[in-house]
Amino acid sequence: MCLDGAHLRVLEMFFGTDTMHFDVTSSQFPGQPRSFDSFSAALEEITDARVWAGLHFRTADVQGQHLGINVAEYTADHYFQPVGRG
């Protein structure tokens, strides 16, 4: 969940919005794309899928989401600096 939270937070920061329609295809279920209207909706579905599959407890997934989001924000604030003449 940490990586999922970080990836989706980076996409949100890049596009400047959480609201973004996109489709995801799976190698496990070809021809059955999943559609989302926001990055946070995708993250919620990832969490639900892991809980329903019995892989994790919801608390662990939620904590992983927060950790991933914090890592993405820390990295953006401390490592991604403008380059060139300002």
C-alpha positions in Angstrom: 0.0 0.0 0.0 2.9 2.3 0.7 4.0 2.2 -3.0 0.4 2.5 -4.3 -0.2 5.6 -2.1 3.1 7.1 -3.2 2.5 6.4 -6.9 -1.0 7.8 -6.9 0.0 10.9 -4.8 2.8 11.6 -7.3 0.4 11.5 -10.2 -2.0 13.8 -8.3 0.8 16.3 -7.7 2.0 16.0 -11.4 -1.5 16.7 -12.8 -2.4 19.2 -10.0 -5.7 17.4 -9.3 -7.1 14.2 -7.8 -9.9 14.3 -10.4 -8.7 12.5 -13.4 -10.5 9.9 -15.5 -8.4 6.9 -16.4 -8.6 3.2 -17.2 -6.4 0.4 -16.0 -6.0 -3.0 -17.6 -4.9 -6.1 -15.9 -2.8 -9.0 -17.2 -4.9 -11.2 -14.9 -8.3 -10.1 -16.5 -7.6 -9.1 -20.1 -10.4 -7.2 -21.8 -11.9 -6.1 -18.5 -10.5 -2.6 -17.9 -11.3 -0.8 -14.6 -12.3 2.8 -14.9 -11.7 5.5 -12.3 -12.6 9.1 -12.0 -9.9 10.0 -9.5 -6.6 8.7 -8.1 -8.1 8.4 -4.7 -10.9 6.2 -6.0 -8.2 3.8 -7.4 -6.4 3.8 -4.1 -9.7 3.0 -2.3 -10.3 0.1 -4.6 -6.8 -1.3 -4.2 -7.3 -1.2 -0.4 -10.7 -2.9 -0.6 -9.3 -5.6 -3.0 -6.5 -6.4 -0.6 -8.8 -6.6 2.4 -11.4 -8.7 0.5 -8.7 -11.1 -0.7 -7.6 -11.6 2.9 -4.1 -10.3 2.2 -4.2 -7.5 4.8 -6.2 -5.9 7.5 -7.7 -2.6 6.6 -5.8 -0.8 9.3 -2.5 -1.9 7.8 -3.6 -0.8 4.3 -4.7 2.6 5.5 -1.4 3.1 7.4 0.5 2.1 4.3 -1.5 4.6 2.2 -0.6 7.4 4.6 3.0 6.4 4.7 3.2 6.3 0.9 1.6 9.7 0.6 4.0 11.2 3.2 7.0 9.7 1.4 5.8 11.2 -1.9 5.2 14.6 -0.4 8.6 14.6 1.5 10.4 13.6 -1.7 8.7 16.4 -3.7 9.5 19.0 -1.0 13.2 18.0 -0.4 14.5 16.4 -3.5 12.7 17.7 -6.6 14.0 21.2 -6.9 13.8 23.5 -9.8 16.7 23.6 -12.2 18.0 26.4 -14.3 18.2 30.1 -13.8 15.4 31.6 -11.8 
